[in-house]
Amino acid sequence: MSPTMAGVLLICALFLFLGTGMPIAFALGLAAMGGLFLAMGFDVIGIVAETMFAGIGNLAFVSIPMFVLMGAFVAGTPAGADLYRALDRWMYKVPGGLVLSNIGACAVFSGMTGSSPATCAAIGKMGIPEMINRGYPASVATGSIAAGGTLGILLPPSVTMIVYGIATETSIGRLFLAGVIPGLMLTAMFMCWAVIDARRKGYRFNASGVVYTLRDKLAVLPKVLPLMLIIVAILYVLYGGVATPSEAAGAGAMLTLVVVVLIYRLFKVRSLSGIFGAGMRESVMIMMIMASAELFAFALSSLYITQSVAEVIASLEVNRWVLMGLINVFLLVAGLFLPPVAVIVMTAPLLFPIVTQAGFDPYWFAVILTINMEIGLITPPVGLNLFVINGIAPDIPTREILWGALPYVLVMALAIFIMCLFPDIATFLPEYVMGPAI
């Protein structure tokens, strides 16, 4: 069987399994086992477990469940409500201020949790009803939060950046730094669109006449600032070479636990058991996807599909920016159907040598890849954030949520274009802090 035919059959099997509603990890694993059976016969039974374990048997992966647990402590407590309340009190007079507050809360909260679904759920439960009560259209209320939730996979500490770093053997500290300025830029672009849209549609703000004094604004900060300081401390020890990502993640999770227990008085085991359970479920889901994606990648390689694709791409005699455009289209399509972690594990090892041979910076490319994954989170048919928002606001049609998120898709596409024109946006901070990459 030719690599092309094998590849078509493997991809069709994957989409068939996904179409049945099967979990991503199981769909990847079953499709991979089918492909390996074609290549190796029944000998596949002896290598499945070994290959999957090897895919996640890296000490650096310890940082993933630790960062997930850290996010669970924030998502499972009133920390999100306090963060939202703080931003609302400081920005309520700004045109479109409530939209800005939602986007800002999503950026900070998703940076703390590293989870787009958790961000959408936590901020959406508070922000969507409040925005609708103040006269904002449902599409604006839901779309802004669905888009804002995507920022967590770009702003550090980002789980997807960790996965990319391990898959390509690049510095996780540099990847975190590479995402800072683009993440802030994308947040600012989201906010600019929110203000433009607000002025264009003439929304009424602060219709309730609520006025917050300086004392009201300062009253919410003591509960928010400790969590912000933990994020700053984690980034400092990572970039300062004080600790490895796994050590920083473990210390961050422990400090976050101490802070939320003391601030919100979660002294009962029952109060914490649900948080630990949520963190465990998400960690297992991510690790299972990564293990199955490793098996899927091994199947592609065993059937010579990966090598054939690489040869075809490498043989294209086109301008390197045309090549990057084709890669972006490929990533965008992949992101429409698969979660970011699965896409990165499957494609990063394949695309990394092609991108570097074309003269592109690997840390810049990590940011471009991540923004493509962000677009996939708010576009059908998978569009995880859209379904999360629909779950917490079932009265709002999915079509309304999609139309509200669509302008932010265009903003992210613009951000990719700007990053292509000015790659220093991603590379400046890593080189300034850590020196040129060797």
N, C-alpha and C positions, 0 to 999 in steps of 0.2 A: 504494500500500500504506500502511495506517495505521501510525503509530508503534508502536501496541500490537502489531500483527501482526509488524512488523519486529523489534521487541524480543524477542518470543517466539521467532521463528525464529533470531535471533542467539544467544540464550542456549541454545536447544536444540542448535544447531550446536556451541557451545563445550563443552557437556556430552558431546555425542557424541564429539568429538575427545578429550576428557579420558578418557572411558570406554575408549578404545582403548589407553590407556597412553602416549599421545603426551606429550612434554615440555610443560610449562605454556606456555613461550614460543611454541612452534610452534602449540599449540592456540589461543592468543589471536590469533596472527597470521593463521592460516588463517580463523578465524571472522570476524575483522575484514575481511579481504580479500573474503570472501563478501558481507558486509554492504555494503561500499563498492561492490562490483560491482552490487548491486541499486540503489544510489543514483546511481552515476556511469557505469556501463558499463565499457568497456575503458580509459577515461581513468584508472582507478584505478592502472594500471601506472606512470604518471608521478609519482605522489605517495607511493607506499608508502615508498620508501627515504628520501625527504626528511622525511616525517612521523616515521619511526622515529628518524632521526638527530637531528631537532629535539627529540625526547623526552628524549634523553640528552646533547644538546650544551650542557650547562651546566657551567661551571667548578666549581661546588659539588659536582658528582658525583665529582670527583677524590677526595674524602674517602672515598667508599665503598670502592673497591679498596684504598686505603691502610689503612683500618681492618680490612678483610678480611685483608690481608696481615699486619697486626699480630697478628690473631687466629690466623692460620696458623702464625706463629712460636711462639706459645704452645701451640697444639694439636698441633703436630708435634714437640714436644720433651717431655722428662719433667717440664715445668713443672706440668702437671695432676696428675701423681702426687705431686709435692712439695707442692702446695697441699692435696691431699686428705690426705696424711700429716700435714701440720702441723695441720689442723683436727681430725683424729682424735685426735692426741696431746693436744690441749688440751681436748677435749670427751668423752673416752672414759668418764668417770665419770658423766656426766649421763644420766638416764633417757631412752632413745631417742637417746643421744648419737651413734650412728653414722648414724642418719637425719638428725639435725641437721647432722652433718659433711658428709653428702652434699648437703643442701640449701644449706648455706653455701658449699661448694666450687662447686656449680653457679652460685650467685649471683655469686661473685667471678670464676669462670672465664668464665661467659657474658658478664659485663660486660667482661672483657678481649677476648674474641673477637667478641662481637656475633653469634654464631651458635648457635642452639639445637641443631641437629644435631651440630655439633662438640662442644658441651658434653656432650650425652647420650653421645656415643661415648667421649669422653676420660674422663669421670668414671664412666660406666657400666661400662667395662671393668675398673676397679679396684673400684668400690663395690659392684656387684651380687654378685659372687662372695664378697666379704668379708662382706656382710650376710647372705647365705644361710648361709655357714659359721658365723656367730654365732647362727643360729636365727631370723632374721627370715623371715616368709613372703615368697614370691616376689613377690606382688602389692605388698607394702609396699616391697620393695627396688627394683622396677622403676618403680612409680608415682611414688615420691618423686623419682627422677632425671628421669623424663620431664617431670614438672611443674617441677622446679627448673631444667631447661634453658630453659624459656620465659622466665625472668627477664631473659635477655640482651637482649631486644628492648625492655625498659622501662628498665633501668638504663643510664646513659650509659657510654661513647659508643655510642649505638644507631643502627644503620643504618636501621631503620624510622622513627625520629624525623627523620633526615636527609632521607629520602624525603618524609615528611609536610611538613617545612619547605619543601622546594623546590616541592612540589606546591601548597602553599597560600600560599607567599611569606611565611612567618612565620620568626621568629628561631630558628635552630638552637640557639644558646646557651641561649635561654629554654626551648626544648623539652627540652634535656638536663637543665636544672635542674628543670623540672616533673616529670620522671620520677624524681628522686632519692628524695624522701620516699615517694611511692607505691610505688616499687620496694623500699625498705627495709621499708615497712609490709607489703607482700605477702610478702616473705621472712620477716618475723617471724610473720605469720599462718600460713604454711606450717609453720614450726617449732613454733608453738603446737599446730597440729593433730597434728603428729608426736608431741609429748609426750603429748597427750591420748590419742591412739590407742595409744601405747606403754603408758601406765598402764592403759588400759581392757582391753588384751589381755594384760597381765602378761608382757611379753617379759623374757627373761633377758639381761643385758648383761655384757660382759667375762667370758664363760664361760671363756675361755682363761687368765684370771688374769694377763694382761699388765699390768705397772705401768710407767708412764713417769715418769721423774724430771724435774725442772726442766731439767736439762742436755739430756735427750732432746727436750724440748719446744722449747728454744731452738736446738737444732742444725739444725732444718729451716728456721728463719726467714731466714737469709742468702740462700737461693735464691728465696724468695717475696717478700720485702720490696722488692727493686729493681723488680720488675714492678708491684707495688702503687704505688710511688712514681711510675712512669711514668704510670699512670692519673690519679693526683692532679695531676701536672704538666700533663697534657693539659687536664684540667678547669680548672685555674687559668689557663692562657693563653687558653682560650676565654672564660671568664667575665670575665677581667680585660681583655679587649679587646686582648691582646698579639698574637694571631694569628687568622686565619680558620680555619674548620673544615678546609679543605683543607691549609693549612700545618701545623696542629696534628696532623692525621692523618699527614702525611708525616714530620714529626719524630718522632711516636710510633712509627711503623713502623721508622724507622731506629734509634732508641734501643732498641726491643725486639730488633731483630736483633743489635745489639752486645751486649746483655745475655745473650741466650740463647747466642750464640757463645762468649762468655767463660766463662759459668757451666758450660755443658754441653760446651764444647770442640768445637764443630762447625766445625772448621777445613778440612774437606774439602768441595769443591764438590758431591760426590755427596750429602753429608749434607743440603745445603741445596736441592738441585734439586727434591726431592720436595715440600718445603715451598712453594717458589715455584710449583711446578706446581699444588698444591692451592689456593693462594691465587688463581692465575689462573683455574682452573676455576670456583671459586665466584663470583669477580668477574664473569666473562663470563656466568655463569648469571643473576646478579642484573640485570646491565645488559640482557641479552636480554629478560628478563621485563619490565623497565621500558619498553624500546623497544616491545615488542609490546603491552603494556598501554596505552601512549600511542596506538598505532594503533587499538586496540580502542575507546578512549575517543573518538577522532576519528570512528570509524564510528558509535558511538552518537549523537554530536552531528550527524553528517551525515544520519542517518536521523530526526533530531528526537526521538530516544528520551530523551536526557538532559533536553532542555527540557520534554518532556511529563511526565516523572517529577517534575522540579523544580516544575512548575506544580501537579501533583496534591498534592505534599507541602505546598507553600506555601499551597494553598487549604484545607487541613484546618483547620477551626475547632475546634481542641482545645487543651487546656491544654499549655503548653510541655513539661511533664514527661511527658505522654502521648506527645508528639512524640518526645522523647528516648527513651522506651521503645520506640517503633516503630523508631527508628534503631538502637537496640541490638540488637533482634531481627534487623533487616536485616544488620547487621555480623556478628552471630554466625552467621547462615546462610551469608553470603558466606565467612566464615573457615573454615567446614566443608569448603569445596570448593577454595579458592584460597589460595596462600601470602600472608603478610602484605604483602609488597612489591606484589604485583599488586593486592590489595584496596585498598591505600592510594592507589596511582597512579590507579586507576579511580574510586574513590568520594570521595576527599578533596575534589577540586575541585567536585564536585556537592554534597556535604553541608556544606562549609565556609560558604558564604553563608547556607544555611538555619539552621545552628546559631548563627551570629553574629547573624542577624536575630532569632532567638528569645531573644537575651540571654545566651547561654552563652559562657563564656570559651574561645577557640580552643585555648589551651594545656591547659586542663583537658580539653577534648574529645579532644585528642591522646592523653592518658593513658587515657581511657575507651576510645577506639578500639583502642589498643595492648593493653589487657587483654582485649578481645574477640578480638583476633588470637591472644593467648596461649592462650585457651580452644580456639580452632580447631586449635592445634598438638598438642593431646592428645585430640582427639575425632575419631571416624570421620566420613566415609569417608576423608578424606585423612590427618589426624592424623600429620604427618610424624615427630614425636618418637616416637610409638608404633612406627612401622616401624623407626626407627633402633635403638630398644631391642630390638625383636624380632630385628634383624639381629645385634646383639652378644650376645644371649642367646637363641639359637634354641630351646633346650630349654624355655623358658617360653612357654606359649600366649599369643597376643595377647589373649585374653579376660582372663587374669590381669593383664596389664599395664594393660588398660583399667579393670578394677575397682580396681586400685591407684591409678590417676590420677583416677578419678571424684571422690573427696572433694576433691581440689585444684581441680577445676572448680567445685564448690560454694563453696569458699573464694574463688576469683576472682570469682564472682558476688556474694558478700558484700562483697568489696572494692569492686566497682562501686557497690553500694548505699551503702556508707559514703562513697565519693567523691561521690555525689550529695547526701548529707546534709551533708557537710563539704567543699565544693569547695576551701577554702583549703589542704587537704592538698597539692594540686597547684600552686596559685597563689602560696602564701606565699613560697617560696624564690626564684622568679624575680623577684618584686616586691621582696623584701628585698635581693637582690644587685644587680639591674639596674635597679630602679626600676619604676614603673608602665608598662605597655605603652602606647605612643602609638597 
